[in-house]
Amino acid sequence: MTTPDASNSLPAAWNPAEHEEALYEGWVASGYFEADPTSDKPGYSIVLPPPNVTGSLHMGHALDHTLMDTLTRRKRMQGYEVLWLPGMDHAGIATQNIVAGRLAEAGIDREELGREAFIEKVWEWKRESGGTIQGQMRRLGDGVDWSRDRFTMDEGLSRAVQTIFKKLYGDGLIYRAERLVNWSPVLQTAISDIEVKFEEVEGELVSFRYGSLSDDEPHIVVATTRMETMLGDTAIAVHPDDERYRDLVGTEIAHPFLDRAIPVIADAYVDPEFGTGAVKITPAHDPNDFEMGVRHNLPMPTIMDKTGRIEGTGTRFDGLDRFEARVAVREALAEQGRIVEEKRPYLHSVGHSERSGETIEPRLSMQWWVKVDQLAKAAGDAVRDGDTVIHPASQEPRWFGWVDDMHDWCISRQLWWGHRIPIWYGPDGEVGCFGPDETAPEGWEQDPDVLDTWFSSGLWPFSTMGWPEQTPELDKFYPTSVLVTGYDILFFWVARMMMFGTYVGGLADAGLAARKAAVPFDNVFLHGLVRDEHGSKMSKSKGNGIDPLDWVDRFGADALRFTLARGANPGSDISVGESHAQSSRNFATKLFNATRFALMNGARPGDLPPRAELTVADRWILGRLDQVLTQVDEGFEAYEFSKACEALYHFAWDEVCDWYLELAKVQNQESDGRAASTALVLGTVLDKLLRALSPVMPFVTEVLWKALTGGESVVVASWPESSGEPVDSAAATAIADLQKLVTEVRRFRSDQGLNPGQRVAARVSGLDAEFDELRSQLESLARLQPAGDDFETTATVEVRLSGCTPTVAIDTSGQVDVEAERKRAAKDLAAAEKELAGTTAKLGNEQFLAKAPGAVVAKITARRELAEAEVERLTAKLAELDAR
């Protein structure tokens, strides 16, 4: 290791924008992030949760990526062969919408263009415009292996999709059936549960009458928020124990608009206490009604087409949009005198498509499904048995609650963009499933639907490493070490990967070693959501969203990363605002200035003298370094990023910069040879500190560490470890005493109105022999100078320390502008008296004490006590000033 040229190694100031891009591209060009599956090093792997090809980086991504990059950078420094594998999701619905919209703007109809030509247009768009997020990842500093970048629609992953579909189909775990799905009339496809967002909306609740209009003849009143669905009613249900309707159960009531009667049925699902205790049943357009329809073998007519228009009812409502029909049906029932009550507005929760924004329509549709019973059980058992560990453990009940009660999964989508379902139909009704190396017979037609994008991405941990082939990557890096993602998609994506991973692991021809067969990842770390500084969820509608790249531009990537990592703990949400980013930017500047100062004073890492030969300050800072490195390791190993970052932040700022650098300045000026050992200690501390910070703040630490050590790159440096030396408790106590004494003297000087930088004559007495070694540091840090013969004590401060109670006598004569100090003290006294009067009045108000929470009363009590102490202190100070 060479000694750096301190005069030329660093610029005058730290400007992230001048360094980050070149640093990152240099790391990539050097191959630091490329993984070698033939390496003898132990393997460590993370697969990037694939962002949508249509997406751009948001704060949730930035948090995800920061944490994954921190973990992989640290493991690389610890000697692991690290694979952080990047890639993108084809985002079936979102991508098809974008391309179809662009074609429409150009006057091209998607249907007229045809399926094959449209798909080619999508590939063109992907090559030209897709993957914006990859460039943004580079700006964040993501240390991914770009040589292994994958896409869910590339050839290898498509082969994996066809292979697993055929295996599941052959095992009877994939089937086709007519079931109720979330239907998007705008997109004209089924959509997944995760793409449905429920919102409170103002609608109407209309009660209307089935049966006779006479109260003396058979009739039932039901209520609905979706009047149009009554055109698909095939029953009215009541509770079997409801005496009001006992005589009607088993009878039929005429439909107001249709030439058919509908039965009154009894089902325990009905709540007799809610509304009238009777509910209309529309099996083809409501999930609960569908289940009841199955139980009672009810007809299930679909009354809407794919676009949400009424069809097939034979009524005058056919052809109307569902919302138009809602009004028309209500008006028609009113004309018949059947409307009993209308509640408007009526607030209720309604599902909306996340992609297109419109109200979702539950719709009976022929779809492909995965039978999840045994797959979900295996995913649950993997966590129960400890094969996969969820962090934090508090999320386990949510996991079991989901996988232990999972419903069959609809995997088909009525789209063109995506993995087309590998089922073919023969001319005589034959059905065949064909794998990637098979060809359907001549004349057979493939199913037009594509697979849910979550199906494709559910294979991500092993398909990206070459499965179904047996590859060196699978042998080295699978199962992956940890999955890092938000707790909000624990069920929708993590569960899919666990189901497929445990299924593939159990296949005889899986191409995986038996020891690798159980799970797709050893650990699942679930972080919280990123919220604004007030704790509110970020959203475009609220206008409180933060563009992470805006922070990168303004504060630097390190500041963004440190802000997010410093707030990240397992399962906890993170509140961030601009002030947090500014604080992190200041921290980077503090590190830069400290290292620059150290270099100018000859600091360099190297072999240290025996601890016994070092000063008290040196022994203290080295002991604290060892303690902090232990805390950092504990934090990172437990995924407690906040704990690790807080330890590093306070050590760097509060102890290294605020205290040790000042102590080192004194030691550098002494003539007993301490400057050389001080330079070694300071260099060693900064070397290890920068290495420990580098996984979170890679850019500034790279520049500083290379300047300090002359090393190749902090990316490939070794992870800093504790020295193994016992902590010198005596040195720690001595420095704690020094800090206490200096702090009290500084406060005393401030009370006396002395300029903080002004040296004043003083006499220090009562120091014990051990502490006396630090006399010069005390004088320097407290801005004191030895008293001469003409010394006159005008003020003293006495401080109780661990082993002695020294007195500092200060000559303040001629140093204080008494009149100015008197005015300042009088102003402060008035403010303290006002605070004391206000808090006393509140605490004397019995009504306030009776109503206020205990925490509020305690807070005001503490304020009163503080004000009381301030009044006493300032009164004494004014008396002293008056006596001068």
Number of C-alpha atoms within 10 A of each C-alpha: 9 9 14 18 14 18 10 9 17 19 11 10 10 18 14 21 14 9 14 24 15 10 17 19 14 12 16 17 11 10 13 18 25 20 23 16 19 11 11 10 14 13 23 23 25 25 23 22 22 18 19 20 23 20 17 17 19 16 20 19 19 23 28 20 24 27 27 24 24 22 24 24 27 26 20 23 21 15 16 19 24 30 27 26 25 24 24 23 22 27 23 22 21 19 21 22 17 14 20 19 15 13 16 12 10 9 9 13 14 15 9 9 13 11 15 11 11 21 17 12 17 20 15 13 15 17 10 10 11 20 20 16 19 21 11 17 20 16 18 27 24 25 29 29 19 17 13 16 15 21 21 26 21 11 11 18 25 18 20 23 28 21 19 19 22 21 17 17 17 12 9 11 18 21 14 13 13 13 19 24 25 26 25 25 21 16 20 15 20 26 24 20 14 14 14 21 16 15 13 11 13 13 16 17 19 19 21 20 19 20 18 14 14 8 9 7 9 16 17 24 20 20 21 16 17 18 22 24 24 20 24 22 23 24 27 23 24 28 22 16 12 16 11 14 20 15 10 18 16 12 12 17 20 15 17 17 16 13 10 11 15 20 18 25 22 22 16 13 13 16 15 18 10 9 12 15 19 25 23 22 26 27 29 28 26 19 18 13 24 23 15 21 19 12 10 13 10 19 16 19 17 20 25 27 16 18 16 21 18 26 18 15 18 13 13 13 21 16 17 17 17 23 14 14 22 18 13 17 20 20 14 14 17 13 10 12 12 20 20 14 13 16 12 11 11 14 15 14 12 16 20 19 24 16 16 16 13 15 20 24 24 20 27 24 18 14 20 23 18 21 19 19 16 12 21 26 17 22 27 22 16 19 20 13 9 11 15 22 18 20 21 19 12 11 16 16 9 13 18 19 12 17 22 16 12 17 13 15 19 27 23 26 26 19 22 20 27 24 25 21 23 22 21 20 17 15 10 7 9 9 14 16 19 16 18 13 8 8 10 17 11 8 10 17 14 17 13 16 22 20 24 27 22 19 21 25 25 22 24 28 29 26 22 24 24 18 25 21 16 15 14 14 19 24 18 23 26 24 25 23 20 21 22 23 25 23 22 14 12 18 19 15 18 20 21 24 25 27 27 25 25 21 22 25 22 16 13 9 11 16 19 24 12 12 10 19 19 22 28 28 25 19 20 21 23 25 26 21 21 27 21 18 16 10 13 13 16 19 12 8 7 9 8 16 17 19 13 21 20 12 19 20 13 16 22 27 29 29 26 30 28 30 28 27 26 22 22 26 22 22 19 16 18 22 21 19 15 15 11 19 24 18 15 24 23 14 18 24 17 16 23 21 18 20 25 22 14 21 23 13 18 20 29 28 19 15 10 14 11 8 14 9 12 16 16 21 22 23 23 22 24 21 21 20 26 21 16 22 21 16 18 23 19 15 19 18 12 16 22 22 27 21 22 26 24 19 19 22 19 13 19 25 15 12 16 23 18 13 17 19 17 15 21 22 16 19 23 18 11 11 8 9 11 17 20 15 22 27 23 20 26 25 22 22 22 26 24 21 23 26 25 26 22 24 29 30 25 27 24 25 27 22 21 25 23 17 21 29 22 16 16 12 15 25 22 18 17 16 19 19 14 15 13 8 10 9 18 17 12 13 20 18 17 22 21 15 19 19 16 15 23 20 14 16 23 17 16 16 21 12 14 19 19 19 13 12 10 11 16 20 19 24 19 20 13 13 17 12 10 12 20 15 14 19 12 17 21 22 20 17 19 23 20 22 16 14 17 10 5 7 16 16 16 12 15 16 16 16 16 12 17 10 14 14 14 17 17 18 20 25 18 20 15 7 14 14 12 16 11 11 18 19 12 14 20 16 12 16 21 13 15 21 17 14 19 20 14 15 20 18 10 16 16 11 10 9 10 12 14 10 9 11 10 10 9 11 18 13 11 16 16 13 17 22 14 15 22 17 14 19 21 14 14 21 16 12 19 18 11 12 16 11 7 8
